[in-house]
Amino acid sequence: MSSIFLYDSIMSLSNPFDMITDVNDSKHFWKIAVRITKLWFVQKPPNSGHLEMVLMDSKGHKIQVSVVKEEFNRWRNYLVEYDTYMMQNFDVMLNDCEFKA
């Protein structure tokens, strides 16, 4: 259900983006432009691993994001630390991980 697109210039798109501070679990049709400021993979046996990222929007707001392994395998060759992306149509869920940033 998620989509991600590489986008070099946030300012030139005519459609407005949501800000990280607005994102919550009330809908699935978010559209944010973010830079990946940190990117790492967590492997915790015997469970499957997942991808962790810290994203920053154009106003400097940050959020930590967890991506399940199935989705990580789909995007692993496209996501690059310090690059800017447009992300849309994703789910927001409660962070119930053992360790939180």
Jmol script that loads the backbone (N, CA, C; Angstrom):
load data "model"
ATOM      1  N   MET A   1       0.805  -1.194   0.000  1.00  0.00           N
ATOM      2  CA  MET A   1       0.000   0.000   0.000  1.00  0.00           C
ATOM      3  C   MET A   1       0.851   1.261   0.000  1.00  0.00           C
ATOM      4  N   SER A   2       2.120   1.149   0.336  1.00  0.00           N
ATOM      5  CA  SER A   2       2.949   2.344   0.411  1.00  0.00           C
ATOM      6  C   SER A   2       3.577   2.658  -0.937  1.00  0.00           C
ATOM      7  N   SER A   3       3.880   3.920  -1.144  1.00  0.00           N
ATOM      8  CA  SER A   3       4.558   4.370  -2.344  1.00  0.00           C
ATOM      9  C   SER A   3       5.696   5.275  -1.937  1.00  0.00           C
ATOM     10  N   ILE A   4       6.746   5.253  -2.723  1.00  0.00           N
ATOM     11  CA  ILE A   4       7.874   6.131  -2.444  1.00  0.00           C
ATOM     12  C   ILE A   4       8.461   6.563  -3.780  1.00  0.00           C
ATOM     13  N   PHE A   5       8.800   7.828  -3.905  1.00  0.00           N
ATOM     14  CA  PHE A   5       9.346   8.357  -5.139  1.00  0.00           C
ATOM     15  C   PHE A   5      10.517   9.258  -4.805  1.00  0.00           C
ATOM     16  N   LEU A   6      11.575   9.160  -5.591  1.00  0.00           N
ATOM     17  CA  LEU A   6      12.703  10.057  -5.425  1.00  0.00           C
ATOM     18  C   LEU A   6      12.298  11.423  -5.938  1.00  0.00           C
ATOM     19  N   TYR A   7      12.613  12.453  -5.172  1.00  0.00           N
ATOM     20  CA  TYR A   7      12.287  13.799  -5.597  1.00  0.00           C
ATOM     21  C   TYR A   7      13.381  14.742  -5.150  1.00  0.00           C
ATOM     22  N   ASP A   8      13.969  15.469  -6.076  1.00  0.00           N
ATOM     23  CA  ASP A   8      15.124  16.303  -5.775  1.00  0.00           C
ATOM     24  C   ASP A   8      14.773  17.675  -5.244  1.00  0.00           C
ATOM     25  N   SER A   9      13.672  18.276  -5.673  1.00  0.00           N
ATOM     26  CA  SER A   9      13.360  19.640  -5.257  1.00  0.00           C
ATOM     27  C   SER A   9      11.959  19.704  -4.680  1.00  0.00           C
ATOM     28  N   ILE A  10      11.853  19.863  -3.388  1.00  0.00           N
ATOM     29  CA  ILE A  10      10.572  19.882  -2.699  1.00  0.00           C
ATOM     30  C   ILE A  10       9.740  21.087  -3.114  1.00  0.00           C
ATOM     31  N   MET A  11      10.352  22.203  -3.379  1.00  0.00           N
ATOM     32  CA  MET A  11       9.629  23.446  -3.600  1.00  0.00           C
ATOM     33  C   MET A  11       8.904  23.525  -4.939  1.00  0.00           C
ATOM     34  N   SER A  12       9.286  22.762  -5.948  1.00  0.00           N
ATOM     35  CA  SER A  12       8.716  22.946  -7.269  1.00  0.00           C
ATOM     36  C   SER A  12       7.416  22.182  -7.520  1.00  0.00           C
ATOM     37  N   LEU A  13       6.995  21.327  -6.632  1.00  0.00           N
ATOM     38  CA  LEU A  13       5.727  20.623  -6.818  1.00  0.00           C
ATOM     39  C   LEU A  13       4.561  21.511  -6.442  1.00  0.00           C
ATOM     40  N   SER A  14       3.491  21.448  -7.224  1.00  0.00           N
ATOM     41  CA  SER A  14       2.338  22.300  -6.956  1.00  0.00           C
ATOM     42  C   SER A  14       1.417  21.739  -5.880  1.00  0.00           C
ATOM     43  N   ASN A  15       1.352  20.426  -5.729  1.00  0.00           N
ATOM     44  CA  ASN A  15       0.485  19.845  -4.711  1.00  0.00           C
ATOM     45  C   ASN A  15       1.133  19.972  -3.337  1.00  0.00           C
ATOM     46  N   PRO A  16       0.387  20.405  -2.356  1.00  0.00           N
ATOM     47  CA  PRO A  16       0.983  20.593  -1.025  1.00  0.00           C
ATOM     48  C   PRO A  16       1.297  19.257  -0.358  1.00  0.00           C
ATOM     49  N   PHE A  17       2.324  19.290   0.469  1.00  0.00           N
ATOM     50  CA  PHE A  17       2.714  18.119   1.236  1.00  0.00           C
ATOM     51  C   PHE A  17       2.220  18.266   2.660  1.00  0.00           C
ATOM     52  N   ASP A  18       1.965  17.122   3.304  1.00  0.00           N
ATOM     53  CA  ASP A  18       1.689  17.121   4.733  1.00  0.00           C
ATOM     54  C   ASP A  18       3.024  17.264   5.455  1.00  0.00           C
ATOM     55  N   MET A  19       2.988  17.859   6.629  1.00  0.00           N
ATOM     56  CA  MET A  19       4.185  17.972   7.457  1.00  0.00           C
ATOM     57  C   MET A  19       4.232  16.783   8.421  1.00  0.00           C
ATOM     58  N   ILE A  20       5.405  16.412   8.853  1.00  0.00           N
ATOM     59  CA  ILE A  20       5.569  15.296   9.789  1.00  0.00           C
ATOM     60  C   ILE A  20       4.731  15.511  11.049  1.00  0.00           C
ATOM     61  N   THR A  21       4.628  16.755  11.511  1.00  0.00           N
ATOM     62  CA  THR A  21       3.856  17.032  12.731  1.00  0.00           C
ATOM     63  C   THR A  21       2.368  16.761  12.557  1.00  0.00           C
ATOM     64  N   ASP A  22       1.890  16.678  11.314  1.00  0.00           N
ATOM     65  CA  ASP A  22       0.475  16.411  11.044  1.00  0.00           C
ATOM     66  C   ASP A  22       0.157  14.923  10.937  1.00  0.00           C
ATOM     67  N   VAL A  23       1.147  14.095  10.728  1.00  0.00           N
ATOM     68  CA  VAL A  23       0.930  12.665  10.477  1.00  0.00           C
ATOM     69  C   VAL A  23       0.431  11.973  11.737  1.00  0.00           C
ATOM     70  N   ASN A  24      -0.660  11.209  11.591  1.00  0.00           N
ATOM     71  CA  ASN A  24      -1.227  10.416  12.681  1.00  0.00           C
ATOM     72  C   ASN A  24      -1.931   9.210  12.077  1.00  0.00           C
ATOM     73  N   ASP A  25      -2.624   8.421  12.883  1.00  0.00           N
ATOM     74  CA  ASP A  25      -3.263   7.195  12.380  1.00  0.00           C
ATOM     75  C   ASP A  25      -4.693   7.401  11.893  1.00  0.00           C
ATOM     76  N   SER A  26      -5.091   8.637  11.610  1.00  0.00           N
ATOM     77  CA  SER A  26      -6.474   8.913  11.217  1.00  0.00           C
ATOM     78  C   SER A  26      -6.775   8.618   9.750  1.00  0.00           C
ATOM     79  N   LYS A  27      -5.745   8.494   8.913  1.00  0.00           N
ATOM     80  CA  LYS A  27      -5.982   8.214   7.494  1.00  0.00           C
ATOM     81  C   LYS A  27      -4.786   7.482   6.902  1.00  0.00           C
ATOM     82  N   HIS A  28      -4.931   7.049   5.636  1.00  0.00           N
ATOM     83  CA  HIS A  28      -3.879   6.307   4.953  1.00  0.00           C
ATOM     84  C   HIS A  28      -3.326   7.076   3.755  1.00  0.00           C
ATOM     85  N   PHE A  29      -3.860   8.245   3.474  1.00  0.00           N
ATOM     86  CA  PHE A  29      -3.484   8.973   2.267  1.00  0.00           C
ATOM     87  C   PHE A  29      -2.641  10.196   2.587  1.00  0.00           C
ATOM     88  N   TRP A  30      -1.525   9.971   3.216  1.00  0.00           N
ATOM     89  CA  TRP A  30      -0.577  11.037   3.513  1.00  0.00           C
ATOM     90  C   TRP A  30       0.346  11.220   2.319  1.00  0.00           C
ATOM     91  N   LYS A  31       0.887  12.415   2.190  1.00  0.00           N
ATOM     92  CA  LYS A  31       1.913  12.681   1.180  1.00  0.00           C
ATOM     93  C   LYS A  31       2.926  13.611   1.833  1.00  0.00           C
ATOM     94  N   ILE A  32       4.130  13.099   2.064  1.00  0.00           N
ATOM     95  CA  ILE A  32       5.161  13.896   2.720  1.00  0.00           C
ATOM     96  C   ILE A  32       6.426  13.899   1.853  1.00  0.00           C
ATOM     97  N   ALA A  33       7.152  14.977   1.907  1.00  0.00           N
ATOM     98  CA  ALA A  33       8.463  15.077   1.266  1.00  0.00           C
ATOM     99  C   ALA A  33       9.478  15.108   2.393  1.00  0.00           C
ATOM    100  N   VAL A  34      10.387  14.155   2.393  1.00  0.00           N
ATOM    101  CA  VAL A  34      11.321  14.001   3.511  1.00  0.00           C
ATOM    102  C   VAL A  34      12.718  13.642   3.028  1.00  0.00           C
ATOM    103  N   ARG A  35      13.681  13.956   3.869  1.00  0.00           N
ATOM    104  CA  ARG A  35      15.063  13.515   3.667  1.00  0.00           C
ATOM    105  C   ARG A  35      15.336  12.429   4.700  1.00  0.00           C
ATOM    106  N   ILE A  36      15.975  11.350   4.261  1.00  0.00           N
ATOM    107  CA  ILE A  36      16.381  10.290   5.183  1.00  0.00           C
ATOM    108  C   ILE A  36      17.675  10.751   5.841  1.00  0.00           C
ATOM    109  N   THR A  37      17.627  11.042   7.145  1.00  0.00           N
ATOM    110  CA  THR A  37      18.825  11.515   7.837  1.00  0.00           C
ATOM    111  C   THR A  37      19.614  10.381   8.489  1.00  0.00           C
ATOM    112  N   LYS A  38      18.964   9.269   8.781  1.00  0.00           N
ATOM    113  CA  LYS A  38      19.614   8.059   9.301  1.00  0.00           C
ATOM    114  C   LYS A  38      18.871   6.859   8.736  1.00  0.00           C
ATOM    115  N   LEU A  39      19.602   5.789   8.469  1.00  0.00           N
ATOM    116  CA  LEU A  39      19.013   4.586   7.894  1.00  0.00           C
ATOM    117  C   LEU A  39      19.800   3.385   8.399  1.00  0.00           C
ATOM    118  N   TRP A  40      19.108   2.409   9.019  1.00  0.00           N
ATOM    119  CA  TRP A  40      19.796   1.212   9.511  1.00  0.00           C
ATOM    120  C   TRP A  40      18.834   0.032   9.544  1.00  0.00           C
ATOM    121  N   PHE A  41      19.397  -1.175   9.510  1.00  0.00           N
ATOM    122  CA  PHE A  41      18.631  -2.409   9.539  1.00  0.00           C
ATOM    123  C   PHE A  41      18.826  -3.070  10.890  1.00  0.00           C
ATOM    124  N   VAL A  42      17.738  -3.516  11.497  1.00  0.00           N
ATOM    125  CA  VAL A  42      17.775  -4.155  12.810  1.00  0.00           C
ATOM    126  C   VAL A  42      17.458  -5.637  12.632  1.00  0.00           C
ATOM    127  N   GLN A  43      18.351  -6.492  13.093  1.00  0.00           N
ATOM    128  CA  GLN A  43      18.111  -7.934  13.076  1.00  0.00           C
ATOM    129  C   GLN A  43      18.091  -8.406  14.515  1.00  0.00           C
ATOM    130  N   LYS A  44      16.966  -8.974  14.955  1.00  0.00           N
ATOM    131  CA  LYS A  44      16.815  -9.389  16.348  1.00  0.00           C
ATOM    132  C   LYS A  44      16.306 -10.830  16.387  1.00  0.00           C
ATOM    133  N   PRO A  45      17.221 -11.814  16.357  1.00  0.00           N
ATOM    134  CA  PRO A  45      16.799 -13.216  16.370  1.00  0.00           C
ATOM    135  C   PRO A  45      15.969 -13.537  17.610  1.00  0.00           C
ATOM    136  N   PRO A  46      14.991 -14.391  17.562  1.00  0.00           N
ATOM    137  CA  PRO A  46      14.600 -15.191  16.402  1.00  0.00           C
ATOM    138  C   PRO A  46      13.594 -14.474  15.499  1.00  0.00           C
ATOM    139  N   ASN A  47      13.232 -13.240  15.819  1.00  0.00           N
ATOM    140  CA  ASN A  47      12.281 -12.492  14.991  1.00  0.00           C
ATOM    141  C   ASN A  47      12.940 -12.019  13.704  1.00  0.00           C
ATOM    142  N   SER A  48      12.103 -11.712  12.714  1.00  0.00           N
ATOM    143  CA  SER A  48      12.654 -11.151  11.488  1.00  0.00           C
ATOM    144  C   SER A  48      13.060  -9.704  11.738  1.00  0.00           C
ATOM    145  N   GLY A  49      13.946  -9.203  10.940  1.00  0.00           N
ATOM    146  CA  GLY A  49      14.439  -7.841  11.112  1.00  0.00           C
ATOM    147  C   GLY A  49      13.513  -6.811  10.500  1.00  0.00           C
ATOM    148  N   HIS A  50      13.920  -5.569  10.644  1.00  0.00           N
ATOM    149  CA  HIS A  50      13.166  -4.472  10.052  1.00  0.00           C
ATOM    150  C   HIS A  50      14.100  -3.304   9.787  1.00  0.00           C
ATOM    151  N   LEU A  51      13.630  -2.373   9.000  1.00  0.00           N
ATOM    152  CA  LEU A  51      14.384  -1.181   8.642  1.00  0.00           C
ATOM    153  C   LEU A  51      13.970  -0.043   9.545  1.00  0.00           C
ATOM    154  N   GLU A  52      14.930   0.734  10.016  1.00  0.00           N
ATOM    155  CA  GLU A  52      14.659   1.926  10.818  1.00  0.00           C
ATOM    156  C   GLU A  52      15.208   3.131  10.066  1.00  0.00           C
ATOM    157  N   MET A  53      14.459   4.218  10.076  1.00  0.00           N
ATOM    158  CA  MET A  53      14.896   5.453   9.430  1.00  0.00           C
ATOM    159  C   MET A  53      14.495   6.632  10.296  1.00  0.00           C
ATOM    160  N   VAL A  54      15.273   7.693  10.220  1.00  0.00           N
ATOM    161  CA  VAL A  54      14.868   8.973  10.768  1.00  0.00           C
ATOM    162  C   VAL A  54      14.642   9.869   9.562  1.00  0.00           C
ATOM    163  N   LEU A  55      13.418  10.415   9.470  1.00  0.00           N
ATOM    164  CA  LEU A  55      13.038  11.269   8.347  1.00  0.00           C
ATOM    165  C   LEU A  55      12.899  12.707   8.815  1.00  0.00           C
ATOM    166  N   MET A  56      13.242  13.669   7.952  1.00  0.00           N
ATOM    167  CA  MET A  56      13.121  15.087   8.277  1.00  0.00           C
ATOM    168  C   MET A  56      12.392  15.785   7.137  1.00  0.00           C
ATOM    169  N   ASP A  57      11.387  16.617   7.487  1.00  0.00           N
ATOM    170  CA  ASP A  57      10.666  17.367   6.458  1.00  0.00           C
ATOM    171  C   ASP A  57      11.330  18.720   6.210  1.00  0.00           C
ATOM    172  N   SER A  58      10.747  19.534   5.330  1.00  0.00           N
ATOM    173  CA  SER A  58      11.357  20.804   4.931  1.00  0.00           C
ATOM    174  C   SER A  58      11.416  21.829   6.057  1.00  0.00           C
ATOM    175  N   LYS A  59      10.637  21.628   7.121  1.00  0.00           N
ATOM    176  CA  LYS A  59      10.666  22.542   8.264  1.00  0.00           C
ATOM    177  C   LYS A  59      11.585  22.049   9.385  1.00  0.00           C
ATOM    178  N   GLY A  60      12.280  20.941   9.150  1.00  0.00           N
ATOM    179  CA  GLY A  60      13.218  20.414  10.134  1.00  0.00           C
ATOM    180  C   GLY A  60      12.605  19.485  11.163  1.00  0.00           C
ATOM    181  N   HIS A  61      11.306  19.170  11.040  1.00  0.00           N
ATOM    182  CA  HIS A  61      10.675  18.221  11.956  1.00  0.00           C
ATOM    183  C   HIS A  61      11.140  16.815  11.612  1.00  0.00           C
ATOM    184  N   LYS A  62      11.365  15.998  12.646  1.00  0.00           N
ATOM    185  CA  LYS A  62      11.867  14.643  12.438  1.00  0.00           C
ATOM    186  C   LYS A  62      10.921  13.607  13.033  1.00  0.00           C
ATOM    187  N   ILE A  63      10.983  12.403  12.457  1.00  0.00           N
ATOM    188  CA  ILE A  63      10.214  11.279  12.967  1.00  0.00           C
ATOM    189  C   ILE A  63      11.015  10.006  12.697  1.00  0.00           C
ATOM    190  N   GLN A  64      10.927   9.064  13.621  1.00  0.00           N
ATOM    191  CA  GLN A  64      11.550   7.755  13.404  1.00  0.00           C
ATOM    192  C   GLN A  64      10.514   6.838  12.772  1.00  0.00           C
ATOM    193  N   VAL A  65      10.948   6.083  11.783  1.00  0.00           N
ATOM    194  CA  VAL A  65      10.054   5.212  11.026  1.00  0.00           C
ATOM    195  C   VAL A  65      10.599   3.794  11.043  1.00  0.00           C
ATOM    196  N   SER A  66       9.724   2.827  11.275  1.00  0.00           N
ATOM    197  CA  SER A  66      10.075   1.409  11.183  1.00  0.00           C
ATOM    198  C   SER A  66       9.380   0.817   9.968  1.00  0.00           C
ATOM    199  N   VAL A  67      10.106   0.043   9.198  1.00  0.00           N
ATOM    200  CA  VAL A  67       9.550  -0.595   7.999  1.00  0.00           C
ATOM    201  C   VAL A  67       9.740  -2.089   8.156  1.00  0.00           C
ATOM    202  N   VAL A  68       8.635  -2.848   8.054  1.00  0.00           N
ATOM    203  CA  VAL A  68       8.718  -4.298   8.208  1.00  0.00           C
ATOM    204  C   VAL A  68       9.596  -4.904   7.122  1.00  0.00           C
ATOM    205  N   LYS A  69      10.172  -6.063   7.418  1.00  0.00           N
ATOM    206  CA  LYS A  69      11.154  -6.670   6.532  1.00  0.00           C
ATOM    207  C   LYS A  69      10.624  -6.871   5.112  1.00  0.00           C
ATOM    208  N   GLU A  70       9.369  -7.265   4.961  1.00  0.00           N
ATOM    209  CA  GLU A  70       8.819  -7.497   3.630  1.00  0.00           C
ATOM    210  C   GLU A  70       8.882  -6.228   2.784  1.00  0.00           C
ATOM    211  N   GLU A  71       8.517  -5.103   3.364  1.00  0.00           N
ATOM    212  CA  GLU A  71       8.576  -3.832   2.642  1.00  0.00           C
ATOM    213  C   GLU A  71      10.014  -3.378   2.454  1.00  0.00           C
ATOM    214  N   PHE A  72      10.866  -3.639   3.433  1.00  0.00           N
ATOM    215  CA  PHE A  72      12.274  -3.264   3.311  1.00  0.00           C
ATOM    216  C   PHE A  72      12.904  -3.949   2.105  1.00  0.00           C
ATOM    217  N   ASN A  73      12.646  -5.243   1.946  1.00  0.00           N
ATOM    218  CA  ASN A  73      13.213  -5.965   0.807  1.00  0.00           C
ATOM    219  C   ASN A  73      12.756  -5.358  -0.517  1.00  0.00           C
ATOM    220  N   ARG A  74      11.553  -4.825  -0.530  1.00  0.00           N
ATOM    221  CA  ARG A  74      11.011  -4.203  -1.738  1.00  0.00           C
ATOM    222  C   ARG A  74      11.732  -2.896  -2.070  1.00  0.00           C
ATOM    223  N   TRP A  75      12.131  -2.122  -1.047  1.00  0.00           N
ATOM    224  CA  TRP A  75      12.689  -0.787  -1.255  1.00  0.00           C
ATOM    225  C   TRP A  75      14.182  -0.672  -0.986  1.00  0.00           C
ATOM    226  N   ARG A  76      14.834  -1.716  -0.509  1.00  0.00           N
ATOM    227  CA  ARG A  76      16.223  -1.631  -0.039  1.00  0.00           C
ATOM    228  C   ARG A  76      17.199  -1.079  -1.072  1.00  0.00           C
ATOM    229  N   ASN A  77      16.991  -1.315  -2.348  1.00  0.00           N
ATOM    230  CA  ASN A  77      17.904  -0.819  -3.378  1.00  0.00           C
ATOM    231  C   ASN A  77      17.615   0.620  -3.797  1.00  0.00           C
ATOM    232  N   TYR A  78      16.537   1.197  -3.291  1.00  0.00           N
ATOM    233  CA  TYR A  78      16.156   2.546  -3.685  1.00  0.00           C
ATOM    234  C   TYR A  78      16.364   3.591  -2.592  1.00  0.00           C
ATOM    235  N   LEU A  79      16.344   3.185  -1.343  1.00  0.00           N
ATOM    236  CA  LEU A  79      16.455   4.128  -0.240  1.00  0.00           C
ATOM    237  C   LEU A  79      17.919   4.404   0.079  1.00  0.00           C
ATOM    238  N   VAL A  80      18.277   5.679   0.082  1.00  0.00           N
ATOM    239  CA  VAL A  80      19.658   6.083   0.318  1.00  0.00           C
ATOM    240  C   VAL A  80      19.668   7.169   1.386  1.00  0.00           C
ATOM    241  N   GLU A  81      20.535   6.988   2.387  1.00  0.00           N
ATOM    242  CA  GLU A  81      20.663   7.981   3.443  1.00  0.00           C
ATOM    243  C   GLU A  81      21.057   9.326   2.832  1.00  0.00           C
ATOM    244  N   TYR A  82      20.438  10.400   3.320  1.00  0.00           N
ATOM    245  CA  TYR A  82      20.633  11.795   2.920  1.00  0.00           C
ATOM    246  C   TYR A  82      19.936  12.176   1.610  1.00  0.00           C
ATOM    247  N   ASP A  83      19.268  11.241   0.935  1.00  0.00           N
ATOM    248  CA  ASP A  83      18.489  11.601  -0.249  1.00  0.00           C
ATOM    249  C   ASP A  83      17.095  12.044   0.173  1.00  0.00           C
ATOM    250  N   THR A  84      16.412  12.766  -0.711  1.00  0.00           N
ATOM    251  CA  THR A  84      15.072  13.288  -0.446  1.00  0.00           C
ATOM    252  C   THR A  84      14.055  12.492  -1.253  1.00  0.00           C
ATOM    253  N   TYR A  85      12.923  12.183  -0.615  1.00  0.00           N
ATOM    254  CA  TYR A  85      11.897  11.349  -1.230  1.00  0.00           C
ATOM    255  C   TYR A  85      10.513  11.925  -0.970  1.00  0.00           C
ATOM    256  N   MET A  86       9.586  11.559  -1.841  1.00  0.00           N
ATOM    257  CA  MET A  86       8.176  11.797  -1.575  1.00  0.00           C
ATOM    258  C   MET A  86       7.593  10.444  -1.173  1.00  0.00           C
ATOM    259  N   MET A  87       6.962  10.391  -0.011  1.00  0.00           N
ATOM    260  CA  MET A  87       6.337   9.156   0.468  1.00  0.00           C
ATOM    261  C   MET A  87       4.847   9.402   0.598  1.00  0.00           C
ATOM    262  N   GLN A  88       4.061   8.443   0.154  1.00  0.00           N
ATOM    263  CA  GLN A  88       2.614   8.613   0.217  1.00  0.00           C
ATOM    264  C   GLN A  88       1.911   7.280   0.416  1.00  0.00           C
ATOM    265  N   ASN A  89       0.652   7.375   0.872  1.00  0.00           N
ATOM    266  CA  ASN A  89      -0.216   6.208   1.044  1.00  0.00           C
ATOM    267  C   ASN A  89       0.413   5.144   1.937  1.00  0.00           C
ATOM    268  N   PHE A  90       0.713   5.528   3.174  1.00  0.00           N
ATOM    269  CA  PHE A  90       1.335   4.611   4.120  1.00  0.00           C
ATOM    270  C   PHE A  90       0.501   4.541   5.389  1.00  0.00           C
ATOM    271  N   ASP A  91       0.740   3.513   6.182  1.00  0.00           N
ATOM    272  CA  ASP A  91       0.030   3.337   7.447  1.00  0.00           C
ATOM    273  C   ASP A  91       0.852   3.890   8.596  1.00  0.00           C
ATOM    274  N   VAL A  92       0.176   4.507   9.542  1.00  0.00           N
ATOM    275  CA  VAL A  92       0.796   4.975  10.774  1.00  0.00           C
ATOM    276  C   VAL A  92       0.300   4.062  11.877  1.00  0.00           C
ATOM    277  N   MET A  93       1.241   3.486  12.640  1.00  0.00           N
ATOM    278  CA  MET A  93       0.874   2.526  13.675  1.00  0.00           C
ATOM    279  C   MET A  93       1.571   2.871  14.975  1.00  0.00           C
ATOM    280  N   LEU A  94       1.041   2.371  16.072  1.00  0.00           N
ATOM    281  CA  LEU A  94       1.636   2.555  17.379  1.00  0.00           C
ATOM    282  C   LEU A  94       3.010   1.893  17.435  1.00  0.00           C
ATOM    283  N   ASN A  95       3.978   2.579  18.006  1.00  0.00           N
ATOM    284  CA  ASN A  95       5.324   2.015  18.174  1.00  0.00           C
ATOM    285  C   ASN A  95       5.314   1.162  19.438  1.00  0.00           C
ATOM    286  N   ASP A  96       5.255  -0.162  19.250  1.00  0.00           N
ATOM    287  CA  ASP A  96       5.267  -1.066  20.398  1.00  0.00           C
ATOM    288  C   ASP A  96       6.569  -1.876  20.444  1.00  0.00           C
ATOM    289  N   CYS A  97       7.619  -1.351  19.792  1.00  0.00           N
ATOM    290  CA  CYS A  97       8.925  -2.004  19.826  1.00  0.00           C
ATOM    291  C   CYS A  97       9.517  -1.920  21.229  1.00  0.00           C
ATOM    292  N   GLU A  98      10.381  -2.868  21.527  1.00  0.00           N
ATOM    293  CA  GLU A  98      11.004  -2.920  22.847  1.00  0.00           C
ATOM    294  C   GLU A  98      11.845  -1.680  23.129  1.00  0.00           C
ATOM    295  N   PHE A  99      12.590  -1.214  22.106  1.00  0.00           N
ATOM    296  CA  PHE A  99      13.448  -0.042  22.280  1.00  0.00           C
ATOM    297  C   PHE A  99      12.954   1.075  21.380  1.00  0.00           C
ATOM    298  N   LYS A 100      12.828   2.272  21.915  1.00  0.00           N
ATOM    299  CA  LYS A 100      12.354   3.426  21.160  1.00  0.00           C
ATOM    300  C   LYS A 100      13.422   4.501  21.192  1.00  0.00           C
ATOM    301  N   ALA A 101      13.569   5.203  20.074  1.00  0.00           N
ATOM    302  CA  ALA A 101      14.556   6.294  20.010  1.00  0.00           C
ATOM    303  C   ALA A 101      14.028   7.505  20.742  1.00  0.00           C
TER     304      ALA A 101
END
end "model"
wireframe off; spacefill off
backbone 0.3
color backbone group
